[in-house]
Amino acid sequence: MAHEHEEHQHITVVDENGNEQLFEVLFTFDSEDFGKSYVLYYPIGAEEDDNEEIEIHASSYVQHEDGTEGDLQPIETDEEWDMIEEMLNTFLDEEEEE
């Protein structure tokens, strides 16, 4: 479901009402501790809010055995959220340094 477009990777997410929305992938990473891969993404064309922040979404995914893209799964534990938040903060710190 993901595809490359001008150096940016996009994913299509279908919400609980069946509406499709296009998101841009911020970054992906694997966690050996949880045995999962994670993707952080935000809506295409998202505008920064009053605090200059964009809502970033996170999901886990497991790649299909045939090597194709996997399905997005919700983050289920506080431990996973803590690890994702730490990875996001590290990523953002590195982006600011460049």
PyMOL commands that place a pseudoatom at each C-alpha (Angstrom):
pseudoatom trace, name=CA, resn=MET, resi=1, chain=A, elem=C, hetatm=0, pos=[0.000, 0.000, 0.000]
pseudoatom trace, name=CA, resn=ALA, resi=2, chain=A, elem=C, hetatm=0, pos=[2.982, 2.336, 0.398]
pseudoatom trace, name=CA, resn=HIS, resi=3, chain=A, elem=C, hetatm=0, pos=[4.557, 3.953, -2.620]
pseudoatom trace, name=CA, resn=GLU, resi=4, chain=A, elem=C, hetatm=0, pos=[7.427, 6.306, -3.337]
pseudoatom trace, name=CA, resn=HIS, resi=5, chain=A, elem=C, hetatm=0, pos=[6.760, 9.806, -4.591]
pseudoatom trace, name=CA, resn=GLU, resi=6, chain=A, elem=C, hetatm=0, pos=[9.537, 12.354, -5.064]
pseudoatom trace, name=CA, resn=GLU, resi=7, chain=A, elem=C, hetatm=0, pos=[11.757, 10.898, -2.322]
pseudoatom trace, name=CA, resn=HIS, resi=8, chain=A, elem=C, hetatm=0, pos=[8.830, 10.792, 0.126]
pseudoatom trace, name=CA, resn=GLN, resi=9, chain=A, elem=C, hetatm=0, pos=[6.986, 7.638, 1.079]
pseudoatom trace, name=CA, resn=HIS, resi=10, chain=A, elem=C, hetatm=0, pos=[3.227, 7.825, 1.346]
pseudoatom trace, name=CA, resn=ILE, resi=11, chain=A, elem=C, hetatm=0, pos=[0.723, 5.448, 2.884]
pseudoatom trace, name=CA, resn=THR, resi=12, chain=A, elem=C, hetatm=0, pos=[-3.039, 5.320, 2.565]
pseudoatom trace, name=CA, resn=VAL, resi=13, chain=A, elem=C, hetatm=0, pos=[-4.930, 4.791, 5.802]
pseudoatom trace, name=CA, resn=VAL, resi=14, chain=A, elem=C, hetatm=0, pos=[-8.584, 3.805, 5.889]
pseudoatom trace, name=CA, resn=ASP, resi=15, chain=A, elem=C, hetatm=0, pos=[-10.389, 5.087, 8.984]
pseudoatom trace, name=CA, resn=GLU, resi=16, chain=A, elem=C, hetatm=0, pos=[-13.225, 3.377, 10.856]
pseudoatom trace, name=CA, resn=ASN, resi=17, chain=A, elem=C, hetatm=0, pos=[-15.758, 5.023, 8.495]
pseudoatom trace, name=CA, resn=GLY, resi=18, chain=A, elem=C, hetatm=0, pos=[-14.063, 3.634, 5.398]
pseudoatom trace, name=CA, resn=ASN, resi=19, chain=A, elem=C, hetatm=0, pos=[-12.597, 7.006, 4.370]
pseudoatom trace, name=CA, resn=GLU, resi=20, chain=A, elem=C, hetatm=0, pos=[-9.129, 6.923, 2.840]
pseudoatom trace, name=CA, resn=GLN, resi=21, chain=A, elem=C, hetatm=0, pos=[-6.564, 9.515, 3.835]
pseudoatom trace, name=CA, resn=LEU, resi=22, chain=A, elem=C, hetatm=0, pos=[-3.073, 9.939, 2.436]
pseudoatom trace, name=CA, resn=PHE, resi=23, chain=A, elem=C, hetatm=0, pos=[-0.225, 10.273, 4.923]
pseudoatom trace, name=CA, resn=GLU, resi=24, chain=A, elem=C, hetatm=0, pos=[3.463, 11.004, 4.516]
pseudoatom trace, name=CA, resn=VAL, resi=25, chain=A, elem=C, hetatm=0, pos=[5.835, 8.677, 6.338]
pseudoatom trace, name=CA, resn=LEU, resi=26, chain=A, elem=C, hetatm=0, pos=[8.091, 10.531, 8.762]
pseudoatom trace, name=CA, resn=PHE, resi=27, chain=A, elem=C, hetatm=0, pos=[10.262, 7.496, 9.486]
pseudoatom trace, name=CA, resn=THR, resi=28, chain=A, elem=C, hetatm=0, pos=[10.139, 3.782, 10.232]
pseudoatom trace, name=CA, resn=PHE, resi=29, chain=A, elem=C, hetatm=0, pos=[12.128, 1.659, 12.635]
pseudoatom trace, name=CA, resn=ASP, resi=30, chain=A, elem=C, hetatm=0, pos=[12.288, -1.859, 14.050]
pseudoatom trace, name=CA, resn=SER, resi=31, chain=A, elem=C, hetatm=0, pos=[12.187, -2.770, 17.729]
pseudoatom trace, name=CA, resn=GLU, resi=32, chain=A, elem=C, hetatm=0, pos=[13.890, -5.970, 18.820]
pseudoatom trace, name=CA, resn=ASP, resi=33, chain=A, elem=C, hetatm=0, pos=[12.386, -5.535, 22.307]
pseudoatom trace, name=CA, resn=PHE, resi=34, chain=A, elem=C, hetatm=0, pos=[8.836, -5.767, 20.952]
pseudoatom trace, name=CA, resn=GLY, resi=35, chain=A, elem=C, hetatm=0, pos=[9.590, -7.796, 17.810]
pseudoatom trace, name=CA, resn=LYS, resi=36, chain=A, elem=C, hetatm=0, pos=[7.720, -5.306, 15.631]
pseudoatom trace, name=CA, resn=SER, resi=37, chain=A, elem=C, hetatm=0, pos=[8.309, -2.635, 13.043]
pseudoatom trace, name=CA, resn=TYR, resi=38, chain=A, elem=C, hetatm=0, pos=[6.857, 0.823, 13.538]
pseudoatom trace, name=CA, resn=VAL, resi=39, chain=A, elem=C, hetatm=0, pos=[5.920, 3.682, 11.254]
pseudoatom trace, name=CA, resn=LEU, resi=40, chain=A, elem=C, hetatm=0, pos=[5.403, 7.319, 12.233]
pseudoatom trace, name=CA, resn=TYR, resi=41, chain=A, elem=C, hetatm=0, pos=[3.368, 9.379, 9.793]
pseudoatom trace, name=CA, resn=TYR, resi=42, chain=A, elem=C, hetatm=0, pos=[1.354, 12.576, 9.427]
pseudoatom trace, name=CA, resn=PRO, resi=43, chain=A, elem=C, hetatm=0, pos=[-1.445, 13.766, 7.115]
pseudoatom trace, name=CA, resn=ILE, resi=44, chain=A, elem=C, hetatm=0, pos=[-0.371, 15.066, 3.702]
pseudoatom trace, name=CA, resn=GLY, resi=45, chain=A, elem=C, hetatm=0, pos=[-0.756, 18.831, 3.633]
pseudoatom trace, name=CA, resn=ALA, resi=46, chain=A, elem=C, hetatm=0, pos=[-1.034, 19.038, 7.425]
pseudoatom trace, name=CA, resn=GLU, resi=47, chain=A, elem=C, hetatm=0, pos=[-0.736, 22.548, 8.755]
pseudoatom trace, name=CA, resn=GLU, resi=48, chain=A, elem=C, hetatm=0, pos=[1.112, 23.338, 11.943]
pseudoatom trace, name=CA, resn=ASP, resi=49, chain=A, elem=C, hetatm=0, pos=[-1.231, 24.285, 14.765]
pseudoatom trace, name=CA, resn=ASP, resi=50, chain=A, elem=C, hetatm=0, pos=[-0.833, 27.344, 16.999]
pseudoatom trace, name=CA, resn=ASN, resi=51, chain=A, elem=C, hetatm=0, pos=[2.041, 25.629, 18.829]
pseudoatom trace, name=CA, resn=GLU, resi=52, chain=A, elem=C, hetatm=0, pos=[3.815, 24.917, 15.515]
pseudoatom trace, name=CA, resn=GLU, resi=53, chain=A, elem=C, hetatm=0, pos=[3.105, 21.231, 15.923]
pseudoatom trace, name=CA, resn=ILE, resi=54, chain=A, elem=C, hetatm=0, pos=[1.753, 18.687, 13.464]
pseudoatom trace, name=CA, resn=GLU, resi=55, chain=A, elem=C, hetatm=0, pos=[-0.186, 15.693, 14.738]
pseudoatom trace, name=CA, resn=ILE, resi=56, chain=A, elem=C, hetatm=0, pos=[2.023, 12.642, 14.231]
pseudoatom trace, name=CA, resn=HIS, resi=57, chain=A, elem=C, hetatm=0, pos=[0.479, 9.183, 14.165]
pseudoatom trace, name=CA, resn=ALA, resi=58, chain=A, elem=C, hetatm=0, pos=[2.236, 5.935, 15.032]
pseudoatom trace, name=CA, resn=SER, resi=59, chain=A, elem=C, hetatm=0, pos=[1.368, 2.339, 14.228]
pseudoatom trace, name=CA, resn=SER, resi=60, chain=A, elem=C, hetatm=0, pos=[3.089, -1.000, 14.320]
pseudoatom trace, name=CA, resn=TYR, resi=61, chain=A, elem=C, hetatm=0, pos=[3.120, -3.278, 11.331]
pseudoatom trace, name=CA, resn=VAL, resi=62, chain=A, elem=C, hetatm=0, pos=[4.170, -6.791, 10.504]
pseudoatom trace, name=CA, resn=GLN, resi=63, chain=A, elem=C, hetatm=0, pos=[5.390, -7.383, 6.970]
pseudoatom trace, name=CA, resn=HIS, resi=64, chain=A, elem=C, hetatm=0, pos=[3.608, -10.188, 5.120]
pseudoatom trace, name=CA, resn=GLU, resi=65, chain=A, elem=C, hetatm=0, pos=[5.583, -13.387, 4.683]
pseudoatom trace, name=CA, resn=ASP, resi=66, chain=A, elem=C, hetatm=0, pos=[5.752, -12.840, 0.907]
pseudoatom trace, name=CA, resn=GLY, resi=67, chain=A, elem=C, hetatm=0, pos=[7.664, -9.591, 1.519]
pseudoatom trace, name=CA, resn=THR, resi=68, chain=A, elem=C, hetatm=0, pos=[4.824, -7.242, 0.633]
pseudoatom trace, name=CA, resn=GLU, resi=69, chain=A, elem=C, hetatm=0, pos=[3.688, -4.375, 2.832]
pseudoatom trace, name=CA, resn=GLY, resi=70, chain=A, elem=C, hetatm=0, pos=[2.033, -5.330, 6.076]
pseudoatom trace, name=CA, resn=ASP, resi=71, chain=A, elem=C, hetatm=0, pos=[-1.066, -4.115, 7.842]
pseudoatom trace, name=CA, resn=LEU, resi=72, chain=A, elem=C, hetatm=0, pos=[-0.997, -1.209, 10.286]
pseudoatom trace, name=CA, resn=GLN, resi=73, chain=A, elem=C, hetatm=0, pos=[-1.828, -2.174, 13.851]
pseudoatom trace, name=CA, resn=PRO, resi=74, chain=A, elem=C, hetatm=0, pos=[-2.601, 0.079, 16.827]
pseudoatom trace, name=CA, resn=ILE, resi=75, chain=A, elem=C, hetatm=0, pos=[0.008, 0.613, 19.535]
pseudoatom trace, name=CA, resn=GLU, resi=76, chain=A, elem=C, hetatm=0, pos=[-1.184, -1.458, 22.468]
pseudoatom trace, name=CA, resn=THR, resi=77, chain=A, elem=C, hetatm=0, pos=[0.987, -0.743, 25.508]
pseudoatom trace, name=CA, resn=ASP, resi=78, chain=A, elem=C, hetatm=0, pos=[2.341, 2.247, 27.407]
pseudoatom trace, name=CA, resn=GLU, resi=79, chain=A, elem=C, hetatm=0, pos=[5.810, 0.684, 27.108]
pseudoatom trace, name=CA, resn=GLU, resi=80, chain=A, elem=C, hetatm=0, pos=[5.543, 0.800, 23.313]
pseudoatom trace, name=CA, resn=TRP, resi=81, chain=A, elem=C, hetatm=0, pos=[4.341, 4.430, 23.413]
pseudoatom trace, name=CA, resn=ASP, resi=82, chain=A, elem=C, hetatm=0, pos=[7.279, 5.377, 25.660]
pseudoatom trace, name=CA, resn=MET, resi=83, chain=A, elem=C, hetatm=0, pos=[9.745, 3.728, 23.271]
pseudoatom trace, name=CA, resn=ILE, resi=84, chain=A, elem=C, hetatm=0, pos=[8.114, 5.393, 20.229]
pseudoatom trace, name=CA, resn=GLU, resi=85, chain=A, elem=C, hetatm=0, pos=[8.201, 8.794, 21.932]
pseudoatom trace, name=CA, resn=GLU, resi=86, chain=A, elem=C, hetatm=0, pos=[11.887, 8.332, 22.703]
pseudoatom trace, name=CA, resn=MET, resi=87, chain=A, elem=C, hetatm=0, pos=[12.616, 7.382, 19.073]
pseudoatom trace, name=CA, resn=LEU, resi=88, chain=A, elem=C, hetatm=0, pos=[10.623, 10.393, 17.819]
pseudoatom trace, name=CA, resn=ASN, resi=89, chain=A, elem=C, hetatm=0, pos=[12.479, 12.792, 20.130]
pseudoatom trace, name=CA, resn=THR, resi=90, chain=A, elem=C, hetatm=0, pos=[15.826, 11.385, 18.966]
pseudoatom trace, name=CA, resn=PHE, resi=91, chain=A, elem=C, hetatm=0, pos=[14.743, 11.720, 15.315]
pseudoatom trace, name=CA, resn=LEU, resi=92, chain=A, elem=C, hetatm=0, pos=[13.585, 15.312, 15.795]
pseudoatom trace, name=CA, resn=ASP, resi=93, chain=A, elem=C, hetatm=0, pos=[16.791, 16.253, 17.644]
pseudoatom trace, name=CA, resn=GLU, resi=94, chain=A, elem=C, hetatm=0, pos=[18.862, 14.853, 14.765]
pseudoatom trace, name=CA, resn=GLU, resi=95, chain=A, elem=C, hetatm=0, pos=[16.733, 16.741, 12.215]
pseudoatom trace, name=CA, resn=GLU, resi=96, chain=A, elem=C, hetatm=0, pos=[17.307, 20.034, 14.049]
pseudoatom trace, name=CA, resn=GLU, resi=97, chain=A, elem=C, hetatm=0, pos=[21.083, 19.480, 14.041]
pseudoatom trace, name=CA, resn=GLU, resi=98, chain=A, elem=C, hetatm=0, pos=[21.210, 19.148, 10.229]
for i in range(1, 98): cmd.bond("trace and resi %d" % i, "trace and resi %d" % (i + 1))
show_as sticks, trace
zoom trace
